[in-house]
């Protein structure tokens, strides 16, 4: 398939410097981006994180939304959180000692 140019084998790669304002990163295949803009995907993930603070569940919801939008390509997504959004008191007690509940710069986690 590569020889016939039916599959693109070079990924889109962007190098960026993270700031304290960066909340999370979405890594996804083109099946997601074919039916959803960056802004729509980020809004969906941000809303979901504020509800339940579960990146894996956010990735599943992102895939579900792309499927509901009739994506015709494969669907894979990873949501990586740099820190946890503001949480409700009920959510905070679930994992009180987790690093996710403390906003720290990325270099502090390395």
Biopython code that builds the backbone (N, CA, C, O; Angstrom):
import numpy as np
from Bio.PDB.StructureBuilder import StructureBuilder

atoms = [
    (1, "UNK", "N", (0.821, -1.194, 0.000)),
    (1, "UNK", "CA", (0.000, 0.000, 0.000)),
    (1, "UNK", "C", (0.865, 1.259, 0.000)),
    (1, "UNK", "O", (0.493, 2.278, -0.582)),
    (2, "UNK", "N", (2.043, 1.177, 0.669)),
    (2, "UNK", "CA", (2.930, 2.341, 0.687)),
    (2, "UNK", "C", (3.468, 2.639, -0.708)),
    (2, "UNK", "O", (3.596, 3.800, -1.097)),
    (3, "UNK", "N", (3.785, 1.572, -1.465)),
    (3, "UNK", "CA", (4.333, 1.760, -2.801)),
    (3, "UNK", "C", (3.330, 2.419, -3.736)),
    (3, "UNK", "O", (3.709, 3.186, -4.621)),
    (4, "UNK", "N", (2.066, 2.122, -3.540)),
    (4, "UNK", "CA", (1.022, 2.685, -4.390)),
    (4, "UNK", "C", (0.506, 4.023, -3.874)),
    (4, "UNK", "O", (-0.439, 4.580, -4.433)),
    (5, "UNK", "N", (1.119, 4.540, -2.813)),
    (5, "UNK", "CA", (0.770, 5.847, -2.218)),
    (5, "UNK", "C", (-0.654, 5.875, -1.667)),
    (5, "UNK", "O", (-1.289, 6.929, -1.629)),
    (6, "UNK", "N", (-1.158, 4.703, -1.235)),
    (6, "UNK", "CA", (-2.493, 4.640, -0.649)),
    (6, "UNK", "C", (-2.463, 4.970, 0.849)),
    (6, "UNK", "O", (-3.486, 5.313, 1.442)),
    (7, "UNK", "N", (-1.278, 4.861, 1.440)),
    (7, "UNK", "CA", (-1.111, 5.131, 2.865)),
    (7, "UNK", "C", (0.019, 6.130, 3.033)),
    (7, "UNK", "O", (1.089, 5.977, 2.445)),
    (8, "UNK", "N", (-0.224, 7.152, 3.838)),
    (8, "UNK", "CA", (0.831, 8.119, 4.151)),
    (8, "UNK", "C", (1.595, 7.578, 5.345)),
    (8, "UNK", "O", (1.007, 7.330, 6.397)),
    (9, "UNK", "N", (2.888, 7.394, 5.195)),
    (9, "UNK", "CA", (3.677, 6.796, 6.269)),
    (9, "UNK", "C", (4.413, 7.828, 7.124)),
    (9, "UNK", "O", (5.035, 7.465, 8.123)),
    (10, "UNK", "N", (4.354, 9.081, 6.755)),
    (10, "UNK", "CA", (5.010, 10.133, 7.524)),
    (10, "UNK", "C", (3.989, 10.818, 8.432)),
    (10, "UNK", "O", (3.018, 11.389, 7.936)),
    (11, "UNK", "N", (4.189, 10.772, 9.742)),
    (11, "UNK", "CA", (3.238, 11.424, 10.653)),
    (11, "UNK", "C", (3.400, 12.939, 10.637)),
    (11, "UNK", "O", (4.461, 13.458, 10.289)),
    (12, "UNK", "N", (2.330, 13.642, 11.019)),
    (12, "UNK", "CA", (2.422, 15.081, 11.233)),
    (12, "UNK", "C", (3.082, 15.272, 12.591)),
    (12, "UNK", "O", (2.581, 14.772, 13.599)),
    (13, "UNK", "N", (4.192, 15.983, 12.626)),
    (13, "UNK", "CA", (4.919, 16.202, 13.875)),
    (13, "UNK", "C", (5.091, 17.695, 14.067)),
    (13, "UNK", "O", (5.542, 18.408, 13.170)),
    (14, "UNK", "N", (4.723, 18.153, 15.252)),
    (14, "UNK", "CA", (4.882, 19.561, 15.604)),
    (14, "UNK", "C", (5.633, 19.623, 16.922)),
    (14, "UNK", "O", (5.320, 18.886, 17.857)),
    (15, "UNK", "N", (6.615, 20.494, 16.998)),
    (15, "UNK", "CA", (7.365, 20.669, 18.233)),
    (15, "UNK", "C", (6.965, 22.006, 18.838)),
    (15, "UNK", "O", (7.025, 23.039, 18.172)),
    (16, "UNK", "N", (6.549, 21.983, 20.123)),
    (16, "UNK", "CA", (6.087, 23.189, 20.790)),
    (16, "UNK", "C", (6.666, 23.249, 22.191)),
    (16, "UNK", "O", (6.985, 22.219, 22.786)),
    (17, "UNK", "N", (6.800, 24.447, 22.709)),
    (17, "UNK", "CA", (7.206, 24.642, 24.095)),
    (17, "UNK", "C", (5.935, 24.748, 24.922)),
    (17, "UNK", "O", (5.062, 25.565, 24.628)),
    (18, "UNK", "N", (5.831, 23.922, 25.957)),
    (18, "UNK", "CA", (4.658, 23.942, 26.820)),
    (18, "UNK", "C", (4.734, 25.103, 27.801)),
    (18, "UNK", "O", (5.817, 25.523, 28.208)),
    (19, "UNK", "N", (3.564, 25.613, 28.171)),
    (19, "UNK", "CA", (3.484, 26.688, 29.150)),
    (19, "UNK", "C", (2.613, 26.231, 30.312)),
    (19, "UNK", "O", (2.024, 25.151, 30.264)),
    (20, "UNK", "N", (2.532, 27.041, 31.341)),
    (20, "UNK", "CA", (1.678, 26.728, 32.485)),
    (20, "UNK", "C", (0.198, 26.725, 32.105)),
    (20, "UNK", "O", (-0.622, 26.182, 32.846)),
    (21, "UNK", "N", (-0.155, 27.314, 30.975)),
    (21, "UNK", "CA", (-1.548, 27.355, 30.528)),
    (21, "UNK", "C", (-1.979, 26.073, 29.817)),
    (21, "UNK", "O", (-3.172, 25.863, 29.599)),
    (22, "UNK", "N", (-1.031, 25.218, 29.455)),
    (22, "UNK", "CA", (-1.362, 23.978, 28.754)),
    (22, "UNK", "C", (-1.926, 22.972, 29.752)),
    (22, "UNK", "O", (-1.284, 22.642, 30.749)),
    (23, "UNK", "N", (-3.134, 22.490, 29.471)),
    (23, "UNK", "CA", (-3.838, 21.587, 30.382)),
    (23, "UNK", "C", (-3.626, 20.124, 30.024)),
    (23, "UNK", "O", (-3.395, 19.289, 30.898)),
    (24, "UNK", "N", (-3.705, 19.818, 28.728)),
    (24, "UNK", "CA", (-3.644, 18.434, 28.282)),
    (24, "UNK", "C", (-3.218, 18.391, 26.828)),
    (24, "UNK", "O", (-3.161, 19.415, 26.146)),
    (25, "UNK", "N", (-2.918, 17.179, 26.366)),
    (25, "UNK", "CA", (-2.556, 16.970, 24.971)),
    (25, "UNK", "C", (-3.401, 15.803, 24.456)),
    (25, "UNK", "O", (-3.590, 14.801, 25.144)),
    (26, "UNK", "N", (-3.895, 15.956, 23.250)),
    (26, "UNK", "CA", (-4.646, 14.878, 22.596)),
    (26, "UNK", "C", (-3.761, 14.342, 21.471)),
    (26, "UNK", "O", (-3.346, 15.087, 20.583)),
    (27, "UNK", "N", (-3.484, 13.063, 21.522)),
    (27, "UNK", "CA", (-2.788, 12.395, 20.429)),
    (27, "UNK", "C", (-3.831, 11.483, 19.785)),
    (27, "UNK", "O", (-4.388, 10.606, 20.445)),
    (28, "UNK", "N", (-4.087, 11.691, 18.511)),
    (28, "UNK", "CA", (-5.155, 10.927, 17.863)),
    (28, "UNK", "C", (-4.832, 10.693, 16.389)),
    (28, "UNK", "O", (-4.078, 11.443, 15.770)),
    (29, "UNK", "N", (-5.416, 9.647, 15.856)),
    (29, "UNK", "CA", (-5.245, 9.365, 14.436)),
    (29, "UNK", "C", (-6.207, 10.217, 13.614)),
    (29, "UNK", "O", (-7.082, 10.891, 14.157)),
    (30, "UNK", "N", (-6.032, 10.172, 12.322)),
    (30, "UNK", "CA", (-6.793, 11.069, 11.448)),
    (30, "UNK", "C", (-8.286, 10.787, 11.427)),
    (30, "UNK", "O", (-9.051, 11.640, 10.978)),
    (31, "UNK", "N", (-8.732, 9.628, 11.893)),
    (31, "UNK", "CA", (-10.171, 9.366, 11.963)),
    (31, "UNK", "C", (-10.883, 10.352, 12.873)),
    (31, "UNK", "O", (-12.045, 10.687, 12.643)),
    (32, "UNK", "N", (-10.190, 10.818, 13.905)),
    (32, "UNK", "CA", (-10.748, 11.836, 14.800)),
    (32, "UNK", "C", (-10.767, 13.182, 14.080)),
    (32, "UNK", "O", (-11.792, 13.863, 14.043)),
    (33, "UNK", "N", (-9.625, 13.554, 13.510)),
    (33, "UNK", "CA", (-9.475, 14.900, 12.927)),
    (33, "UNK", "C", (-10.231, 15.058, 11.615)),
    (33, "UNK", "O", (-10.458, 16.184, 11.173)),
    (34, "UNK", "N", (-10.624, 13.955, 10.983)),
    (34, "UNK", "CA", (-11.429, 14.049, 9.759)),
    (34, "UNK", "C", (-12.817, 14.621, 10.039)),
    (34, "UNK", "O", (-13.416, 15.253, 9.169)),
    (35, "UNK", "N", (-13.331, 14.400, 11.255)),
    (35, "UNK", "CA", (-14.708, 14.811, 11.555)),
    (35, "UNK", "C", (-14.800, 15.858, 12.662)),
    (35, "UNK", "O", (-15.894, 16.320, 12.984)),
    (36, "UNK", "N", (-13.663, 16.238, 13.246)),
    (36, "UNK", "CA", (-13.686, 17.150, 14.385)),
    (36, "UNK", "C", (-12.501, 18.115, 14.306)),
    (36, "UNK", "O", (-11.378, 17.707, 14.009)),
    (37, "UNK", "N", (-12.759, 19.379, 14.570)),
    (37, "UNK", "CA", (-11.673, 20.357, 14.593)),
    (37, "UNK", "C", (-10.889, 20.220, 15.901)),
    (37, "UNK", "O", (-11.362, 19.603, 16.856)),
    (38, "UNK", "N", (-9.701, 20.794, 15.934)),
    (38, "UNK", "CA", (-8.904, 20.819, 17.166)),
    (38, "UNK", "C", (-9.699, 21.457, 18.300)),
    (38, "UNK", "O", (-9.682, 20.974, 19.433)),
    (39, "UNK", "N", (-10.400, 22.553, 17.981)),
    (39, "UNK", "CA", (-11.151, 23.292, 18.990)),
    (39, "UNK", "C", (-12.297, 22.458, 19.560)),
    (39, "UNK", "O", (-12.531, 22.475, 20.769)),
    (40, "UNK", "N", (-13.010, 21.732, 18.702)),
    (40, "UNK", "CA", (-14.127, 20.889, 19.168)),
    (40, "UNK", "C", (-13.615, 19.746, 20.041)),
    (40, "UNK", "O", (-14.202, 19.443, 21.080)),
    (41, "UNK", "N", (-12.525, 19.115, 19.619)),
    (41, "UNK", "CA", (-11.959, 18.011, 20.399)),
    (41, "UNK", "C", (-11.467, 18.516, 21.759)),
    (41, "UNK", "O", (-11.713, 17.880, 22.784)),
    (42, "UNK", "N", (-10.782, 19.647, 21.768)),
    (42, "UNK", "CA", (-10.278, 20.206, 23.024)),
    (42, "UNK", "C", (-11.425, 20.600, 23.953)),
    (42, "UNK", "O", (-11.349, 20.379, 25.161)),
    (43, "UNK", "N", (-12.478, 21.180, 23.396)),
    (43, "UNK", "CA", (-13.637, 21.568, 24.214)),
    (43, "UNK", "C", (-14.298, 20.343, 24.824)),
    (43, "UNK", "O", (-14.691, 20.365, 25.990)),
    (44, "UNK", "N", (-14.424, 19.280, 24.049)),
    (44, "UNK", "CA", (-15.026, 18.055, 24.559)),
    (44, "UNK", "C", (-14.182, 17.482, 25.697)),
    (44, "UNK", "O", (-14.718, 17.141, 26.751)),
    (45, "UNK", "N", (-12.874, 17.375, 25.493)),
    (45, "UNK", "CA", (-11.987, 16.817, 26.520)),
    (45, "UNK", "C", (-11.975, 17.697, 27.760)),
    (45, "UNK", "O", (-12.045, 17.187, 28.878)),
    (46, "UNK", "N", (-11.890, 18.993, 27.582)),
    (46, "UNK", "CA", (-11.872, 19.909, 28.741)),
    (46, "UNK", "C", (-13.146, 19.753, 29.574)),
    (46, "UNK", "O", (-13.078, 19.696, 30.802)),
    (47, "UNK", "N", (-14.292, 19.683, 28.921)),
    (47, "UNK", "CA", (-15.573, 19.514, 29.610)),
    (47, "UNK", "C", (-15.597, 18.185, 30.359)),
    (47, "UNK", "O", (-16.006, 18.135, 31.519)),
    (48, "UNK", "N", (-15.168, 17.124, 29.715)),
    (48, "UNK", "CA", (-15.162, 15.809, 30.338)),
    (48, "UNK", "C", (-14.198, 15.749, 31.533)),
    (48, "UNK", "O", (-14.528, 15.161, 32.564)),
    (49, "UNK", "N", (-13.025, 16.348, 31.401)),
    (49, "UNK", "CA", (-12.070, 16.352, 32.513)),
    (49, "UNK", "C", (-12.641, 17.064, 33.730)),
    (49, "UNK", "O", (-12.420, 16.638, 34.863)),
    (50, "UNK", "N", (-13.366, 18.134, 33.502)),
    (50, "UNK", "CA", (-13.959, 18.866, 34.616)),
    (50, "UNK", "C", (-15.070, 18.063, 35.285)),
    (50, "UNK", "O", (-15.363, 18.267, 36.463)),
    (51, "UNK", "N", (-15.684, 17.155, 34.541)),
    (51, "UNK", "CA", (-16.752, 16.331, 35.112)),
    (51, "UNK", "C", (-16.214, 15.157, 35.917)),
    (51, "UNK", "O", (-16.706, 14.869, 37.008)),
    (52, "UNK", "N", (-15.190, 14.469, 35.374)),
    (52, "UNK", "CA", (-14.762, 13.239, 36.038)),
    (52, "UNK", "C", (-13.252, 13.065, 36.159)),
    (52, "UNK", "O", (-12.808, 12.113, 36.800)),
    (53, "UNK", "N", (-12.455, 13.935, 35.576)),
    (53, "UNK", "CA", (-10.997, 13.895, 35.701)),
    (53, "UNK", "C", (-10.399, 12.530, 35.336)),
    (53, "UNK", "O", (-9.500, 12.044, 36.022)),
    (54, "UNK", "N", (-10.891, 11.920, 34.273)),
    (54, "UNK", "CA", (-10.409, 10.607, 33.842)),
    (54, "UNK", "C", (-9.976, 10.689, 32.377)),
    (54, "UNK", "O", (-10.822, 10.617, 31.486)),
    (55, "UNK", "N", (-8.668, 10.840, 32.109)),
    (55, "UNK", "CA", (-8.189, 10.989, 30.725)),
    (55, "UNK", "C", (-8.563, 9.805, 29.831)),
    (55, "UNK", "O", (-8.871, 9.994, 28.654)),
    (56, "UNK", "N", (-8.539, 8.588, 30.376)),
    (56, "UNK", "CA", (-8.896, 7.425, 29.567)),
    (56, "UNK", "C", (-10.363, 7.491, 29.147)),
    (56, "UNK", "O", (-10.702, 7.183, 28.004)),
    (57, "UNK", "N", (-11.207, 7.883, 30.050)),
    (57, "UNK", "CA", (-12.635, 8.037, 29.735)),
    (57, "UNK", "C", (-12.836, 9.153, 28.706)),
    (57, "UNK", "O", (-13.701, 9.047, 27.836)),
    (58, "UNK", "N", (-12.041, 10.219, 28.804)),
    (58, "UNK", "CA", (-12.108, 11.313, 27.823)),
    (58, "UNK", "C", (-11.752, 10.809, 26.427)),
    (58, "UNK", "O", (-12.416, 11.151, 25.449)),
    (59, "UNK", "N", (-10.702, 9.996, 26.343)),
    (59, "UNK", "CA", (-10.293, 9.446, 25.045)),
    (59, "UNK", "C", (-11.405, 8.588, 24.456)),
    (59, "UNK", "O", (-11.674, 8.650, 23.257)),
    (60, "UNK", "N", (-12.055, 7.781, 25.306)),
    (60, "UNK", "CA", (-13.163, 6.943, 24.825)),
    (60, "UNK", "C", (-14.326, 7.807, 24.344)),
    (60, "UNK", "O", (-14.954, 7.492, 23.333)),
    (61, "UNK", "N", (-14.614, 8.886, 25.057)),
    (61, "UNK", "CA", (-15.695, 9.779, 24.641)),
    (61, "UNK", "C", (-15.354, 10.476, 23.323)),
    (61, "UNK", "O", (-16.221, 10.666, 22.470)),
    (62, "UNK", "N", (-14.102, 10.850, 23.168)),
    (62, "UNK", "CA", (-13.645, 11.471, 21.922)),
    (62, "UNK", "C", (-13.847, 10.508, 20.749)),
    (62, "UNK", "O", (-14.325, 10.906, 19.687)),
    (63, "UNK", "N", (-13.485, 9.256, 20.947)),
    (63, "UNK", "CA", (-13.673, 8.233, 19.915)),
    (63, "UNK", "C", (-15.168, 8.022, 19.651)),
    (63, "UNK", "O", (-15.589, 7.902, 18.501)),
    (64, "UNK", "N", (-15.955, 7.977, 20.713)),
    (64, "UNK", "CA", (-17.402, 7.827, 20.551)),
    (64, "UNK", "C", (-18.021, 8.959, 19.768)),
    (64, "UNK", "O", (-18.875, 8.738, 18.910)),
    (65, "UNK", "N", (-17.588, 10.181, 20.063)),
    (65, "UNK", "CA", (-18.123, 11.343, 19.341)),
    (65, "UNK", "C", (-17.737, 11.292, 17.864)),
    (65, "UNK", "O", (-18.563, 11.588, 17.000)),
    (66, "UNK", "N", (-16.498, 10.921, 17.567)),
    (66, "UNK", "CA", (-16.078, 10.807, 16.164)),
    (66, "UNK", "C", (-16.885, 9.726, 15.449)),
    (66, "UNK", "O", (-17.234, 9.879, 14.278)),
    (67, "UNK", "N", (-17.178, 8.646, 16.145)),
    (67, "UNK", "CA", (-17.996, 7.582, 15.566)),
    (67, "UNK", "C", (-19.413, 8.082, 15.290)),
    (67, "UNK", "O", (-19.982, 7.792, 14.238)),
    (68, "UNK", "N", (-19.982, 8.834, 16.238)),
    (68, "UNK", "CA", (-21.332, 9.394, 16.033)),
    (68, "UNK", "C", (-21.352, 10.390, 14.870)),
    (68, "UNK", "O", (-22.385, 10.589, 14.231)),
    (69, "UNK", "N", (-20.200, 11.013, 14.604)),
    (69, "UNK", "CA", (-20.097, 11.945, 13.482)),
    (69, "UNK", "C", (-19.766, 11.213, 12.179)),
    (69, "UNK", "O", (-19.473, 11.846, 11.164)),
    (70, "UNK", "N", (-19.813, 9.885, 12.211)),
    (70, "UNK", "CA", (-19.649, 9.025, 11.033)),
    (70, "UNK", "C", (-18.246, 9.085, 10.438)),
    (70, "UNK", "O", (-18.088, 9.160, 9.219)),
    (71, "UNK", "N", (-17.236, 9.053, 11.290)),
    (71, "UNK", "CA", (-15.873, 8.965, 10.787)),
    (71, "UNK", "C", (-15.725, 7.674, 9.998)),
    (71, "UNK", "O", (-16.171, 6.615, 10.440)),
    (72, "UNK", "N", (-15.106, 7.760, 8.844)),
    (72, "UNK", "CA", (-14.948, 6.586, 7.985)),
    (72, "UNK", "C", (-13.556, 5.980, 8.114)),
    (72, "UNK", "O", (-13.202, 5.076, 7.357)),
    (73, "UNK", "N", (-12.764, 6.468, 9.064)),
    (73, "UNK", "CA", (-11.385, 6.005, 9.229)),
    (73, "UNK", "C", (-11.237, 5.357, 10.601)),
    (73, "UNK", "O", (-12.172, 5.359, 11.402)),
    (74, "UNK", "N", (-10.052, 4.802, 10.865)),
    (74, "UNK", "CA", (-9.839, 4.195, 12.177)),
    (74, "UNK", "C", (-9.806, 5.283, 13.255)),
    (74, "UNK", "O", (-9.470, 6.436, 12.982)),
    (75, "UNK", "N", (-10.159, 4.895, 14.479)),
    (75, "UNK", "CA", (-10.290, 5.845, 15.579)),
    (75, "UNK", "C", (-9.417, 5.404, 16.749)),
    (75, "UNK", "O", (-9.644, 4.356, 17.355)),
    (76, "UNK", "N", (-8.426, 6.216, 17.049)),
    (76, "UNK", "CA", (-7.554, 5.989, 18.196)),
    (76, "UNK", "C", (-7.268, 7.338, 18.825)),
    (76, "UNK", "O", (-7.029, 8.319, 18.122)),
    (77, "UNK", "N", (-7.293, 7.389, 20.160)),
    (77, "UNK", "CA", (-7.002, 8.653, 20.842)),
    (77, "UNK", "C", (-6.364, 8.384, 22.192)),
    (77, "UNK", "O", (-6.679, 7.403, 22.865)),
    (78, "UNK", "N", (-5.464, 9.274, 22.571)),
    (78, "UNK", "CA", (-4.839, 9.273, 23.889)),
    (78, "UNK", "C", (-4.968, 10.689, 24.426)),
    (78, "UNK", "O", (-4.685, 11.653, 23.714)),
    (79, "UNK", "N", (-5.390, 10.818, 25.670)),
    (79, "UNK", "CA", (-5.453, 12.114, 26.329)),
    (79, "UNK", "C", (-4.431, 12.080, 27.455)),
    (79, "UNK", "O", (-4.497, 11.231, 28.344)),
    (80, "UNK", "N", (-3.492, 13.006, 27.409)),
    (80, "UNK", "CA", (-2.428, 13.110, 28.410)),
    (80, "UNK", "C", (-2.603, 14.422, 29.164)),
    (80, "UNK", "O", (-2.531, 15.496, 28.567)),
    (81, "UNK", "N", (-2.832, 14.341, 30.462)),
    (81, "UNK", "CA", (-3.052, 15.543, 31.278)),
    (81, "UNK", "C", (-1.742, 16.036, 31.877)),
    (81, "UNK", "O", (-0.948, 15.250, 32.394)),
    (82, "UNK", "N", (-1.528, 17.337, 31.803)),
    (82, "UNK", "CA", (-0.364, 17.943, 32.440)),
    (82, "UNK", "C", (-0.645, 18.257, 33.896)),
    (82, "UNK", "O", (0.271, 18.247, 34.718)),
    (83, "UNK", "N", (-1.883, 18.533, 34.226)),
    (83, "UNK", "CA", (-2.343, 18.727, 35.603)),
    (83, "UNK", "C", (-3.846, 18.595, 35.605)),
    (83, "UNK", "O", (-4.484, 18.574, 34.552)),
    (84, "UNK", "N", (-4.401, 18.507, 36.782)),
    (84, "UNK", "CA", (-5.839, 18.302, 36.904)),
    (84, "UNK", "C", (-6.572, 19.630, 36.919)),
    (84, "UNK", "O", (-6.097, 20.591, 37.524)),
    (85, "UNK", "N", (-7.740, 19.699, 36.252)),
    (85, "UNK", "CA", (-8.548, 20.917, 36.317)),
    (85, "UNK", "C", (-9.171, 21.072, 37.708)),
    (85, "UNK", "O", (-9.037, 20.193, 38.559)),
    (86, "UNK", "N", (-9.844, 22.185, 37.923)),
    (86, "UNK", "CA", (-10.534, 22.399, 39.192)),
    (86, "UNK", "C", (-11.513, 21.258, 39.416)),
    (86, "UNK", "O", (-12.279, 20.895, 38.524)),
    (87, "UNK", "N", (-11.477, 20.702, 40.615)),
    (87, "UNK", "CA", (-12.284, 19.530, 40.901)),
    (87, "UNK", "C", (-13.336, 19.834, 41.947)),
    (87, "UNK", "O", (-13.194, 20.748, 42.758)),
    (88, "UNK", "N", (-14.387, 19.048, 41.907)),
    (88, "UNK", "CA", (-15.414, 19.169, 42.938)),
    (88, "UNK", "C", (-14.891, 18.477, 44.194)),
    (88, "UNK", "O", (-14.041, 17.594, 44.081)),
    (89, "UNK", "N", (-15.360, 18.841, 45.383)),
    (89, "UNK", "CA", (-14.891, 18.189, 46.607)),
    (89, "UNK", "C", (-15.062, 16.670, 46.584)),
    (89, "UNK", "O", (-14.208, 15.955, 47.109)),
    (90, "UNK", "N", (-16.132, 16.165, 45.994)),
    (90, "UNK", "CA", (-16.348, 14.722, 45.934)),
    (90, "UNK", "C", (-15.263, 14.031, 45.123)),
    (90, "UNK", "O", (-14.833, 12.935, 45.481)),
    (91, "UNK", "N", (-14.818, 14.647, 44.047)),
    (91, "UNK", "CA", (-13.789, 14.056, 43.201)),
    (91, "UNK", "C", (-12.432, 14.144, 43.882)),
    (91, "UNK", "O", (-11.625, 13.222, 43.764)),
    (92, "UNK", "N", (-12.170, 15.219, 44.581)),
    (92, "UNK", "CA", (-10.872, 15.403, 45.212)),
    (92, "UNK", "C", (-10.569, 14.321, 46.239)),
    (92, "UNK", "O", (-9.407, 13.952, 46.404)),
    (93, "UNK", "N", (-11.561, 13.810, 46.922)),
    (93, "UNK", "CA", (-11.311, 12.824, 47.961)),
    (93, "UNK", "C", (-10.979, 11.443, 47.397)),
    (93, "UNK", "O", (-10.466, 10.596, 48.129)),
    (94, "UNK", "N", (-11.258, 11.196, 46.125)),
    (94, "UNK", "CA", (-10.981, 9.875, 45.553)),
    (94, "UNK", "C", (-9.496, 9.554, 45.546)),
    (94, "UNK", "O", (-9.108, 8.439, 45.895)),
    (95, "UNK", "N", (-8.665, 10.499, 45.161)),
    (95, "UNK", "CA", (-7.226, 10.291, 45.076)),
    (95, "UNK", "C", (-6.507, 11.493, 45.685)),
    (95, "UNK", "O", (-5.846, 12.233, 44.956)),
    (96, "UNK", "N", (-6.612, 11.712, 46.994)),
    (96, "UNK", "CA", (-6.108, 12.947, 47.588)),
    (96, "UNK", "C", (-4.599, 13.143, 47.473)),
    (96, "UNK", "O", (-4.133, 14.281, 47.518)),
    (97, "UNK", "N", (-3.830, 12.081, 47.327)),
    (97, "UNK", "CA", (-2.371, 12.223, 47.263)),
    (97, "UNK", "C", (-1.818, 12.148, 45.855)),
    (97, "UNK", "O", (-0.602, 12.123, 45.669)),
    (98, "UNK", "N", (-2.690, 12.111, 44.863)),
    (98, "UNK", "CA", (-2.259, 11.984, 43.480)),
    (98, "UNK", "C", (-1.557, 13.247, 42.997)),
    (98, "UNK", "O", (-1.960, 14.361, 43.333)),
    (99, "UNK", "N", (-0.501, 13.061, 42.203)),
    (99, "UNK", "CA", (0.194, 14.193, 41.604)),
    (99, "UNK", "C", (-0.711, 14.962, 40.660)),
    (99, "UNK", "O", (-0.508, 16.155, 40.435)),
    (100, "UNK", "N", (-1.724, 14.277, 40.099)),
    (100, "UNK", "CA", (-2.626, 14.939, 39.162)),
    (100, "UNK", "C", (-3.407, 16.073, 39.807)),
    (100, "UNK", "O", (-3.877, 16.973, 39.111)),
    (101, "UNK", "N", (-3.550, 16.043, 41.131)),
    (101, "UNK", "CA", (-4.355, 17.041, 41.801)),
    (101, "UNK", "C", (-3.556, 18.268, 42.216)),
    (101, "UNK", "O", (-4.084, 19.169, 42.868)),
    (102, "UNK", "N", (-2.303, 18.301, 41.842)),
    (102, "UNK", "CA", (-1.467, 19.448, 42.166)),
    (102, "UNK", "C", (-0.932, 20.022, 40.861)),
    (102, "UNK", "O", (-0.235, 19.331, 40.118)),
    (103, "UNK", "N", (-1.251, 21.275, 40.581)),
    (103, "UNK", "CA", (-0.771, 21.907, 39.354)),
    (103, "UNK", "C", (0.718, 22.148, 39.501)),
    (103, "UNK", "O", (1.160, 22.899, 40.371)),
    (104, "UNK", "N", (1.493, 21.492, 38.629)),
    (104, "UNK", "CA", (2.935, 21.647, 38.643)),
    (104, "UNK", "C", (3.404, 21.864, 37.206)),
    (104, "UNK", "O", (2.798, 21.345, 36.269)),
    (105, "UNK", "N", (4.461, 22.615, 37.035)),
    (105, "UNK", "CA", (5.010, 22.747, 35.681)),
    (105, "UNK", "C", (5.477, 21.391, 35.177)),
    (105, "UNK", "O", (5.827, 20.518, 35.971)),
    (106, "UNK", "N", (5.485, 21.213, 33.877)),
    (106, "UNK", "CA", (5.844, 19.933, 33.286)),
    (106, "UNK", "C", (7.234, 19.494, 33.739)),
    (106, "UNK", "O", (7.439, 18.314, 34.023)),
    (107, "UNK", "N", (8.193, 20.416, 33.812)),
    (107, "UNK", "CA", (9.558, 20.022, 34.173)),
    (107, "UNK", "C", (9.642, 19.510, 35.602)),
    (107, "UNK", "O", (10.598, 18.809, 35.935)),
    (108, "UNK", "N", (8.678, 19.832, 36.462)),
    (108, "UNK", "CA", (8.663, 19.321, 37.828)),
    (108, "UNK", "C", (8.267, 17.853, 37.851)),
    (108, "UNK", "O", (8.548, 17.150, 38.822)),
    (109, "UNK", "N", (7.618, 17.384, 36.794)),
    (109, "UNK", "CA", (7.188, 15.992, 36.734)),
    (109, "UNK", "C", (8.260, 15.091, 36.140)),
    (109, "UNK", "O", (8.146, 13.868, 36.228)),
    (110, "UNK", "N", (9.281, 15.653, 35.548)),
    (110, "UNK", "CA", (10.307, 14.835, 34.889)),
    (110, "UNK", "C", (11.353, 14.359, 35.867)),
    (110, "UNK", "O", (12.289, 13.660, 35.478)),
]
sb = StructureBuilder()
sb.init_structure("model")
sb.init_model(0)
sb.init_chain("A")
sb.init_seg("    ")
for serial, (resi, resn, name, xyz) in enumerate(atoms, 1):
    if name == "N":
        sb.init_residue(resn, " ", resi, " ")
    sb.init_atom(name, np.array(xyz, "f"), 0.0, 1.0, " ", f" {name:<3s}", serial, name[0])
structure = sb.get_structure()
